[in-house]
Each structure stands twice: as structure tokens, then as C-alpha cells.
Amino acid sequence: MKTVLFTAPIETENEVMLLIELLELGLDYLYIYKPALDDFSLVDFVEKIPEKYWKQCISNSLIITKEFDFAGYYFTPDILQKNELYNQKIFDWLKQKDKISATAIAQPNTITNPNQFQHIFVPNSNIKHSRIHQLIALDCSTISDIQQLKATPIEGIEISNFIWNNEHSEEAKTKMVEILMELNTKK
């Protein structure tokens, strides 16, 4: 089961240092999500992350995804609804470059073509009866959540609540170690 983390929406003190430490501890994917930043400011943020981790990063900016050769692109729900024709070109490019396509939905059964995506973020509470294997559970905030999700055929868990609800980086790192230990125990 993969571990996924969204950046804090607004840059926080020592955020990049903490992100690097979490990647070193075994975080699988880092979603760069900074809605208030323009592409120039986003470049400045990304350049603080060592290049060796860019293959683990995914962004909702196609420019950033291409420029930094990120692992993939996150289609926001707005992008999916507004740009259907252009989106197909993006899907084709992602497939050609062997990159991840990702999105978020409220209910697993509402997505029209789940096979277009490798990561589909769904609220933890809506995962239980889905047959879509590329789901990533949002809002995992306790070890109990992870224990319950280990019995489901999902791709991974999104752990932002674990990390960003801890004000101190040492607490966040401790939580990450707990998560990784739990994921590595048998079902």
C-alpha cells in the first residue's frame, strides 16, 4: 500500500525540510498542491526539493509536471469538467511518458472511466465496497483507519491529516514511522 502526502496548501515554516525527511523515511508520492502560488512561485518552491525526489512528485500544474519531469499530473475536478478535449491530449501524453494520472472524486462509482487514472482519491468513508483498485483513501488520520483499509484492495492512503495536524516536524516524522510500521505489518 502506497503512502501519499499533499503539501500544505500554504507554505509552512520548515515545510520543505520536513517533506524531504518524510520522503527519506519512505513516503511514496508527494503531491505538490499550492493553489495560491502562480507557476513562477511554484517553480521556486519545487526547486527547494532535491531533484532526486522529483520522480515521486505529482502536481496539478501541467507546466510544472513537464518542466521538472514529475511522476505525474493531478486533474482537479474543475479541470476534468471544463477541458474534455484537451484532457484527452494530456492523458495521451501521460500514457506515452509512462506518468501517473490522478484525480479526486466523492464516490468511487461516479467516475466514468476509472482506467484513465492510476490514483483516484476518495474519502476514506466511501471506499469499503468499491471494486476500483487504484483508489487512494483520503482523510486517514488514525492507525485504526489504516488497519481497516489494509483489508481493502486499494492502491494507498493519503496521510496529510496525520502530518499537517502535527505542528512540530518531530511529531510528524514519528507519525510517518508509525504509518510505515503499520503498513508493513500483516493484514
N, C-alpha and C positions, 0 to 999 in steps of 0.2 A: 504494500500500500504506500503510495507516494505522499509526501508532505509538501504542502503548498502554502505560501505566505504572500499576502498582498502587502505592499508597503503601506505605511501610514499615509492617509490621503494628503496630509500636510506634513512637510518635512519636520521631524522632531530632532531634538538635540541628540547627538551621537547615533543617529539612526543608521547611517551607512556603516559605521564601525560594528554596530550590533548585527546588521544584515550580513556582513562579511563573516562574523563569528558564527552565525546560525548556518550559513552555507558551509562553513568548515565543519560544523557539527553534523551535517548530513541533510540539511534542507534540500529537497529535490528541485523545487521550482520557486522562483521569486517573480511575482507579478508586479511590475512597475506600474503603479496606479497613482498618479498625481494630477487629478483633474484641474487643479488651479494653475498648473505650470504650462506655459507655452512650450513649443518644441525646442526653442533655444535654451530655456531654463532646464528642460528635461535632459538635454544633452549635458549640461553642466552637472546635473545630479548623477546621470549614468556614468560619466567619466570618473566619478569618485569610486565607483565599484571596479575592482580589478578585472581586467579583460578575461582572465581565466574563468570567471563566473558568468560571462555573457551568454554562454550556451545553456545556462539554466534560467535565463531571464525571458519573460514574456511581457509584451507591452500592448496597450490599446492605441498606440501611435504606430501606424504603418511605417512612417518615416524613420522612427527610432528602431523598429524591428529590422528594417532593411539596413540602415546605416551601421548598426552595431552587430549585425548578424545574430540577432537573438534567436532563441529556441522556437519562438512562435509569436502569434498575434491573437489578441483578445478582442473579439467582436462584442462591443457593448450592445445591449438590446436595441438602443436607438439606431446604431449603425446597421444592424440586421434588418430593421424595418424600413429604413429610408433608402438604402442603396442596393437594392436587389441585383441589378445588372452588374454593377461594379463589384459587388461582393463575390460574384462568381469568378471574376478575374483574380481576386485576392485568394479565393480558395484554390484556384488552379496554380497560382504562384506558390502558395504554401505547400501544396502537394508536390510540385516539381522540385522544390528546395528541401523537401522532407522536414517541414516545420510543423509545429503544433498549431492547430486552430482551436480556439476556446470561446465559450460564451457562458452566460448565466441565464437560468430560467427559474420560474417559481415552481412548476410542476413538471416532472420528467415526461409525462405523457402529452405535453403541449408542444414539444419540439417536432417540427415537420420532417426534418431529415437529420437524425442524430449521427448518422455515419459521416457527416461532413466534419465532425468535431472529435478531437482526441480528449478534450477536457470540457465537461459540461458541469458548471457549478449549480448546485441545487441545495435549498435549505435542508439541513440535517433531518428535520422532521418529515420531509416529503420523499425520503429515499427508500424506505422499507420495502415497498412492493414493486419497485421498478426492475425491469429486465435490461435496462441500458447499462452496459458495463463501464462506459467511460465517464461515469458520474464522479464528481468530487463534492464531498459533503461540506457545506458552508456552516459556519457557526458552531464548530466543535470547540467547546470551552471547558470540558471536563474529561478526565481519564475515563469516566463512565461512558461518555459519548463515544469515545474511541473503542472501548470494549464492545459496545453494542454494534458499532459499524464494522468491526472486524468480521462479523458473521455474514456480511452482505458482500455481493460481488461488485464492489465499486473500485474505481481507479485510485482514489486517495481522499485525503482530508485537508481542508483549508484551516489553518491554525492561527489566523490573525487575532481572534479573541484571546487565545492563550498568551500570545506575545504582547500585543499592544495594551492589554489590560494590566500589565505589569509595568510600573513606572521606572523600574531600575533594570538595567541591562543584565545584571547578575541573576535577578529573578527570572527574566525572560530566558536566559541560557539554561537555567535549572529546569524550567518548564519544557524547553526543547529536548533536553536529555530525557526527561520523564516520558515525553511523547515517543521518542525514538525507542526507548526501552519497552514501552507498552506495545508498540507496533512490531517489535521483534520477538515478543512472546507468542506462544502458540494460541490458536483460537480456542 
